Amino acid sequence: DFLGLKTLTVIHDAVEMVKARVSSLRHPETGEVYESMDDVPMDDPAVYDMLARGGTSGVFQFESALATEKLRSMRCDRFEDLVATNALIRPGPLDAGMTDVYIRRKLGQESVTYPHEALRETLEPTHGIIVYQEQVMRIANVLAGFSLGQADVLRKAVGKKNAKLIAEQLGTFVEQATERGVEERVARDLADQIETFGRYGFNKSHSAAYSLVSYHTAWLKAHYPAEFMAGLLSSVLDKTDDVVKYIAECRDLPRHLPGLDAPVEVLPPDVNESGWKFTAIGGTQIRFGLGAVRGVGSSAVKSILAAREDGPFSSLFDFLERIDVRALNKRACEALIAAGALDAFGHRAQLLAGLDTAYQEVLARRAEEEAGQASLFGGDPSDGGLARQAPPLPTVPVWEEPDRLKREKEALGFFISGHPLDRFRDVVQAFDHVNSGTLKEWAGQKVELACVITGVARQISKRDNSEWGKITVEDFHGTATVLAFKDVWQACKEALRTDAVILLRGQVSGRERDEDDPPIFLDEVQSLEELPESGLLSLQIELPLGAGLGEAEFAHARAVLQAHPGRTPVEVTVGQDNGRHAPRLRSKSLAVDVSNGTIAELREIFGAGRIRLVRRGAGVEG
């Protein structure tokens, strides 16, 4: 039973990129060299620290919000935690409350007890809880003297819910355990636990094998994030939402990897650097794969890579002249330009404007060569001919950012060199507890979502012939569908236009048919442009005790705040020695305009992590 094959490819690709950069697979801090991933240490603190911080995106089997929450809650610090979590995040253990019991016992919040002292060795790794099928077999073996073959019959009976065989096997278990000195009450209680366990029991060998792959992905992410994320992105080339999600994770990596000084930058494709897949560069950047560009097939990429073996391309004309234009037609070249793959040769508007002339010149030269004609200006200068000059690129205005990003998205399916929400990043993060990737967790609930509209489709209801709208939106995490019915559509349709950046309010569908991809039923819309001065947000300054800030810094901050009056109130949160926070203190006199650089100035004074916009909540006037 071979599972997780895609993940094995991700691991293989990441390891090959690591070897290409540093010659061998090694620990980046200790320098220890490993023959393969099977040799990496299983007790690496950096790996468990990352998982305990919630850095599970891309980690095999642990990407769900549930798994992330449980690993964070238990402060996972050993391989056995991964194996147990793999088994405990199934419906049965969750419904039975076993998952939370495991966490409480691991953290010392609840005493560990054993049904019988003889089972201490069997149940100690799982804090006294029956988690695996193998533990059922060992309990039957230790307490009732079952051979392992007999114990496997019991396991199969319970697993297959064969009521007659279960009653027979558990009857034998109670009888033999009692004969061996176990109290009948304890034996019957264990028999009941085993029967209940059968509804959700997990196989430890299966869970351990899964968890080994999980650990290997986590180890690579913790120590070689660029190579790992490049391999991961390559595995989801055809899944737009996953690509968007993992690009967002590249930006977010420092939050889960404290030793990482800056995000891993994902660069647009480049005909001089990109391969078919995503490629890690220098351990800090990822270059987009040419295979991600729409309309550029494998034969076209092979032609580019083959031509590049003779050296890097130097211009648009040099590129067209050296590739096989039959494999890479003009339309595909337009897609490469829009995606940014030819940015080294000029700005995108210029390249697109000059493409037709350059393309026609190349085709004319090829036709002459095939006809055996030697043009006066097409000969080789070394043979006495005159070098024919490449047509120059025209002088045209640079595309404005919205136009550039729109064309980029058409070529790639997502934004890469920027995002329409980038200039609203502080506002968006004030609402980031809900995003397109977590909507399933909010089924049936009211939400606010900061996003950009990427598509609007006007619909006509078959029921009453009324007009409504189906809107596609995107945030930093992926895309979502928004449905605006009848009255809401009429009230909001002027604001619901493509490329508009909005905060929408509505209810996530709780319908069973929408379980995997729930839409939002729209209630109202507000422009992100208006939010900073709407009074909906507060500017929060977090001041941990012992931060080393003096009177000069506070005087400077007050001067900055007073120089930018507006409608956004200022809140100060002071950290306490026990790690908790005092109530927010809201200034009666200070309200600022946060749309004109105020936040950047304050971050220079207090540090980037201490200044943020938050959704307004209750505070204490002071």
N, C-alpha and C positions, 0 to 999 in steps of 0.2 A: 504494500500500500504506500505509494509514493505521493506525498502531499507537500504543498508549499514549493512547487517547482519554480514558480516565478520568483519567489524569494531567494532560492538557491542561485538563480541567474543574477539577481541583484548583488548578492554576496560575491559571486565570481567576478562580476564586472568591477565592483568596488576594489576588490583585492588586486586585480590586474592594474587598475589605475594607480593604486598605492605603490605597487612594485615598479611601475613605469616612472614614478616620481622619486622614490627614495630607494630604489634597487631591490628591496626585499620587504616582506611583511614584518614589521617590528613595532615594539611599544615606543611611541614617540617621546616618552619621558625617560624611561630606563634604558632604551636602546636595545632591549632584549629582542632577538630575532626568532621568528617562528616559521616553521616549514609550511604550516597551513593554519586555517582558522581552528582546527581541532587542537592546536597547541596553545592557544591563548589562555591565560589564567582565568579561572571561573570565579575568582573572588576579587575582581578589580573594583575598587571603591568608586572610581569615576563613573562606571556603568550604573551602579545602583543609585548613586547620587543623582544622576540624570533622570532615572526612572522615578525616583522618589520626588523629584521636582515637577513631574508631569510631562517630561520630554519623551512621550511615547509615540509621537507621530512618525510613521514609517517603520516602527518596531513590530515585527511579525506577531500577530495574535493579540497585541495589546493597544491597538489604536483607538478602540471604542472609548467613549467618555466614561463608561462604567469601569472598564479595565484600568484606565488612567486614574480614576478616582480611588479605586481599591489599592493600587500600588502606592499611591501617594499617602492614603490613609494609614496603611500598615508600615510606612517608611521602609519599604522593601530594602533589604541589605544582604540578601543571600540567594543562591540559585533555587533553594527549596521554596522560597516565596513565589518565584515565577511558576514553578511546577504546580504548587497548590492553587495559585490564582487562576491558572489555566483551567483547573478543574472546578473551582469554586464560583466562577462567574457564569455558570450554566443556570438555567431556570430553576432546577430542583434545589440546589444548595441555597440559592438566593431566596426562594420562597420559604425554605425551612429556617432561614436566618443563620445558617452555618457560616456564611462568609463573614458576617460581622462578628460572630463569636470567635472565629479564627483571629481576626484583627485585634479584638479586645484582649484575647489571651496572649497574643504575640507581644503586645505593648505593655503587658502586665496590669491591665485594667480589670482583669477577671482571672480568678484562680484557675490553674490547669488541674483538672481531675481526670482520673482514668476509671473506666467501668470495672476494671479488675487490675490488681497490681502486676499480674503476669503479662498484661498488655502494654506496660509502660514502654518497652523497647519498640513495639510495633506502632504505637500512636504518638510517641514523643515528638517525632519530626513535624506532626500536624497538630501539636498542642492538645492532644487528647481527643481529637475529633476524627471520626471515620470519614476520610475523603476519597480513598481510592478502592477499586475492586480488589487489588492485591492485598489490602489490609483486611478485607472480609475473609479472604482465603487464609491469611495468617491467623486471624482470630479463631477460625474453625479448627485450624491445625493446632494452635497452642492450647486452647481451652477444652476442645472436644476430641482431640487426638485424630482428627481427619487427616488422611494422607493428602498431599497436595493435589493428587488426581481427584479424590473425593471432594476436596474443597472447591475444585474448579467446576464440578457438577453443581454444587450449591450456587456458585457465582453465576453460572449460565441460567440456572432455574430462576434466580431473582432477576437477572438482566432481561430475560425473555418473558418475564411475568407469567410463568406457568404455575398457576395457583395450586394445582394438585401436587406438582413436584416440589414447590416451595414449602407447602405444609409438611410434606414427607421429610424433606431435608432438614428443615428447621426443627421438626419434632425429634429427629435423630440427634441434631446438634444439642438441644436442651437435655435430652436423655444422657448422652455421653459426657457432656460437660458436668452434669450433676454427679454422675458416677465418679468423675475425676476430682470431686471435692468442691466444685463451684456451687455457691448458693443458687437454689432454683430461681429465686427472684432475680438475681443478677443475670442468670442464663436466659431467662424469658425476656428480660428487658433488652438484652443484647440481640435476641432473636427478632424482637420488634424493630430495633434500630436497623438491623440488616435488611429486613423486609422493606422498611421505608426507604432506606438507602438505595435499594434496587431501582427505584423510580428515576434516579438521577446519577447513579454511580458512574465514576469516570475511571478509565484505565490509566494507571500511573505511568506505564511504559510509553503510552501514547502521549500523555501530557509532558513527560520528560523530554521526549524526542522533539515535540513542538517547541518546548521551552529552550532547548539547545539552539534551535534556529533563531528563536527570539533573542537569546543572549548574543549570538554572533552578530545579528543586525544591530543590536544596542551597542556592542563593543565598537563596531565600525563607526557608528554615528557619534559615539563619545570621543573617539580618538582621531578619526579621519572623516569629519562631517562633510567636507566638499566631495570627496570620492563616493561616500555612501549616498548622499543626496543625488549625485549625478547618476549613479546606478539605479536609484529608486525612480527618478524622473524618467529615465529611459524605459523603465518597465511599464509606464502608464502613458506613453506618447499619444495613444489614441483616446485617452480619457481626459477631456478638457478640465472637468472639475477637480480631478486628482492632481493634474499638473498645477492648477491654480493653488490648490491646498498646499502642495509641497514647496512651491515657490514662496508662499507665505511663511512656511516653516523655516526656510533658509534665512529669511529676514529675522525670524523670531529665535534663532538658535542661541544667542547669548543669554537669553532668559533661563535656559535649561542647562547651559554649559558655561559656568562662571569663568572658566579659564579662556573662553573665546572672546577676544577683544572687540570683534566687529562681526556683523552678519556675514554669511556666505553670499556673495553677490552673484546673481544669475544674469549672465550677459546675453545679448541677442546672438543669433547664429552669425558665423563669419566664414566666408569661403576659404580663408587662409588658415583657420584654426579648427573649425568644426568637422566632426565626422558624421556618421549617420545618427549615432546616439548622442546623448549629453556627455560632455567631457569635463573632468576636473582640471583646473589650471592653477598650478602653484599652491594648491592646498587651501586657497581662500576664495576662489572663483569657480563658477561653472559656466561653460560655454554651451549654448543651445545646440542641439543636433539639427543638421540639415533635414533629417527625416521628419522633423516636426513641421516643416513648412508645407502648407497645403499646395497641391499641384506639382510638387517636386518629388518624383518617384525615385526608386532605387537605381534605375539606369542613369538618371541625371546625376545623382550623387556619386555614383561610380565614375562617371566621366569627369566630375570636378576633382575627385581624389586622385584619379590617374594623372590628370594634367598638372596637379599640384606637386607631383613627385619631381618635376623638373624645376621646382622653385616656386616661391610665393607669387601670386598674381600682383601686378603693380598698378593696374588701372582697370576701368570697366572694359575698355577696348582689348587690353591684354587678356582679360578673363574670357571674353567672347571669342577671341581669336584662337585660344588654346583648347577650349572645351569642344565637345561634339555637340554642335547646335541642333543636330537631329534628335539627340537625347534630351536636350534642355531647350525647349522652344521659348519664344519671346514672352508668352504668358507666364511661364515658370520663372523667367528672369524678373518679371514685374513683381511676382510674389516674393522672390529673394530680396529685391530692393525694399519692398514694403516691410519685410520682416527685419531689415537691418543687416542682412548678410553681406552687403556691399558697401557698408558705411565707410570703410577705409579709403574709398575712392572718390568720395564727395558726399554732399548731403542728399537725402533721398529724393527731394523734388528735382534736383539737378540731374541725378542719375536717371530718373524716370523720363524726364524731358529729353535726355540725350540718347535714350536706349534705342529708339527706332532708327536714328541715323547710324549709330554704331553697329547695330544689327544688320542693316542693309549693306553697310560697307564690308562687313565680314562675309556675308553671303555672296557679294560681288567678287571678292577675292577668291573665295572657294570655287565659284563658277569659272573664273579665269584659269585657276590651277587645274581644274578637272578638264577644261577644254584645251589645256596645253598652251595657253597664251601667256606670253611674258609681257606684262605691262611695263611701260617706261618707268613708272613710279612704283612698280610692284616687285622689282628685282631685288636680289641680294646685293647689298652694297659691296660685299667682298668680291662679287663677280662683275663689278662695274655698273650695277644698277643703282638707281636713286631710291633711297628709303622713302616709302610712302607714309606721310604723316597721319597719325590717328585723328579722327574728327574730334575737336574739342567739345567739352561739355558746355551747354548753354548756361548763361547767367540768369537764374530765376530765383524768386523769393523762397526762403526756407518754409516748409510746412509749419503751420501753427501746431502747438502740442495736441489739441483735440483732434485735428486732422491726422497727424502722425500716428497717434494712438489708435484711432479708428481703423486706419489702413493696416496697422500692425496686427490688430485683433482679427481683421479679415484674413490675413495671411497665416496667422498662427492659431487662431481660436481663443487667444487670451492676450492680455497686456504683458509686456516684458520690460521695455525700457522705461516704463513709468506706469502710473495708474491714475485714472481720473480722480480718485479719492486721495491721492498723495498730499495735495495741498490742504486737505481737511483731516489729515491723519489724527491730530489731537482730538478733534470733535468726534471722529469715528470711534476712537478708543474709549470715549466716555460711554459708549453703548455696546462695547465689544463683547459683553457677557452673552449676548445673543448674536449669532452670525449664521451665514448660510449653511455652514457645516454642522451646526448644532440644532437645527430646527426640529429634528425628530424628538429631541429631548423636551421640546416645548409644546408638544401636540395638545391641542385644545386650549392653549393659554394665550393671553394677550401679550404681544411683543412690540418692541420698537427695533427697527433695523435700518442702519445707515448704509446706503448703497448708491450705485449709479444705474440708471435705466439703460439697458442695452437693446431692448426690443419692445415694441408695442403693437399688439394685434387687436384691431376692432372686431368684435364678434356680435352676432345677432341671435338672440334667444329664440329657440324653436317653440318655446312654450307661449310667450306673449309678444314676440317680435320686438322686444326691448333691446337696446344697445348696451353692451358691456365690454370690458377690456381684459385681455390676457397680457400681462406685462412680465418681461424677463429682466431680472435685476442681478447685479453682481457686486460683491464686496471683496475684501482681501482674501477670503477663504473659498470662494466659488460662486455658483449661481443659484438662483431660486426663482420660483414662479409665484406671481402675485395675481390674484383675481379680483377685479373691481366690478361689482354688479350694479346695475341700474342706477339708483340714486347717487351712490358713491362715485360711480363712473362719471355721471353728469357733473357732479360737484368738483371732481378732481382732474378731469381729462386734460384741461389746459396745462396742468403741472406735470402730467404724465407724458413726457416727450422724451425721445431717445437722447441720451447723453446728459439728461438732467441728473444732478446729484441731490439726493433727497434723504430725509428721515421719514420712513413710513411707519404707520401704526396699524395694527390689525391683529387678527386671531389666526394662529396656526391651525390648520385642519386637524381634527381629531378622528376623521373618518378612517375606517379600517382599510379601505381601498387605497388611501394615501399614505399608508404606514411607512413605506420606504422613501418617499419623496414628497412630503406634505407641502402643499401650497399655502400661501398666506391670504386670508380673506381681508381685503383692504378696508380700513375705516377712514383714514385721513392721511394727508401728505404735508410735509413741511420741507422747504428748501434748506439744504445745509448752509447755504450762503447766509441765511437769516439767523441760524442757530446761535452763533456767538453773542449776538445782541438781543436774543429773545428772552433772556432771564431764566432759561431752562437749565443753564449750566452754571457751575461754580468753578472758580480757579482755586485749586487746592495746593497748598504748600505744606509738604511733610517735613518736619524738623525732628529727627531722632535726637535723643539726649546725647551729649558728648560729641556733637558734630563739629566742634571747634569753630563755630561761627561767632563773630564778635559784633560790637556795636556798629562798626563801619559797614559790614555787610547788610545789617538790617536798615541802616540809614539809606544805603544805596538802593535797596529793594523798595523802601517806601517812596523814594524819589521817582523810581521807575513807575510804580503804581499810580502815583499822583500825576505823572506826566501823560498818562493814557486813560483819562476818565471814560467810563462807559457804563454798561448795564450788568456786567458779570460780577457778582459778589465774590469776595476773597475769603477763603476759609483756611485756617491753619490747624494742622493736626500735629500734636506733640507726642512722640513716643515715650513710653514708660519703661522702667527698668525690667519689668516682668514680660516685656515683649508685646503687651497690649497697647492700645491707643487711648488717649484721653478723648472726650467728646470734641467734635469739630468746633472751633471757635470762629464765628463769623463776624467780620468787621462791620460795624454800623456805618462807618464813614467811607470805606473804600469799595468802590465798584469800578471795574476797569473794562477797557476795550481790548479784547484778546485777538483781534483780527489783524493787527499791524506790527507784529514783532515783539509784543510784550512778553510772551512766553519764552522766546529765545533769550531775551535779556535776563529774565529771572533765572533761567537755567545756567547762564554763565555765572551767576552769583552763587546759587545754591547747589548746582549739579543737575544733570539731565533727569535723573530718576526721582527727583523730589518735587517736580512741578508737573501738574497734569490738570486737565479738565475733567470734571465729574458731573454726573447727573445730579441735579440739586436734591438734597435731602434735608432732614431735620438737623439743625445745628444749634449751638448755644451762642446767643448774642454776647459780644464782649469786645 
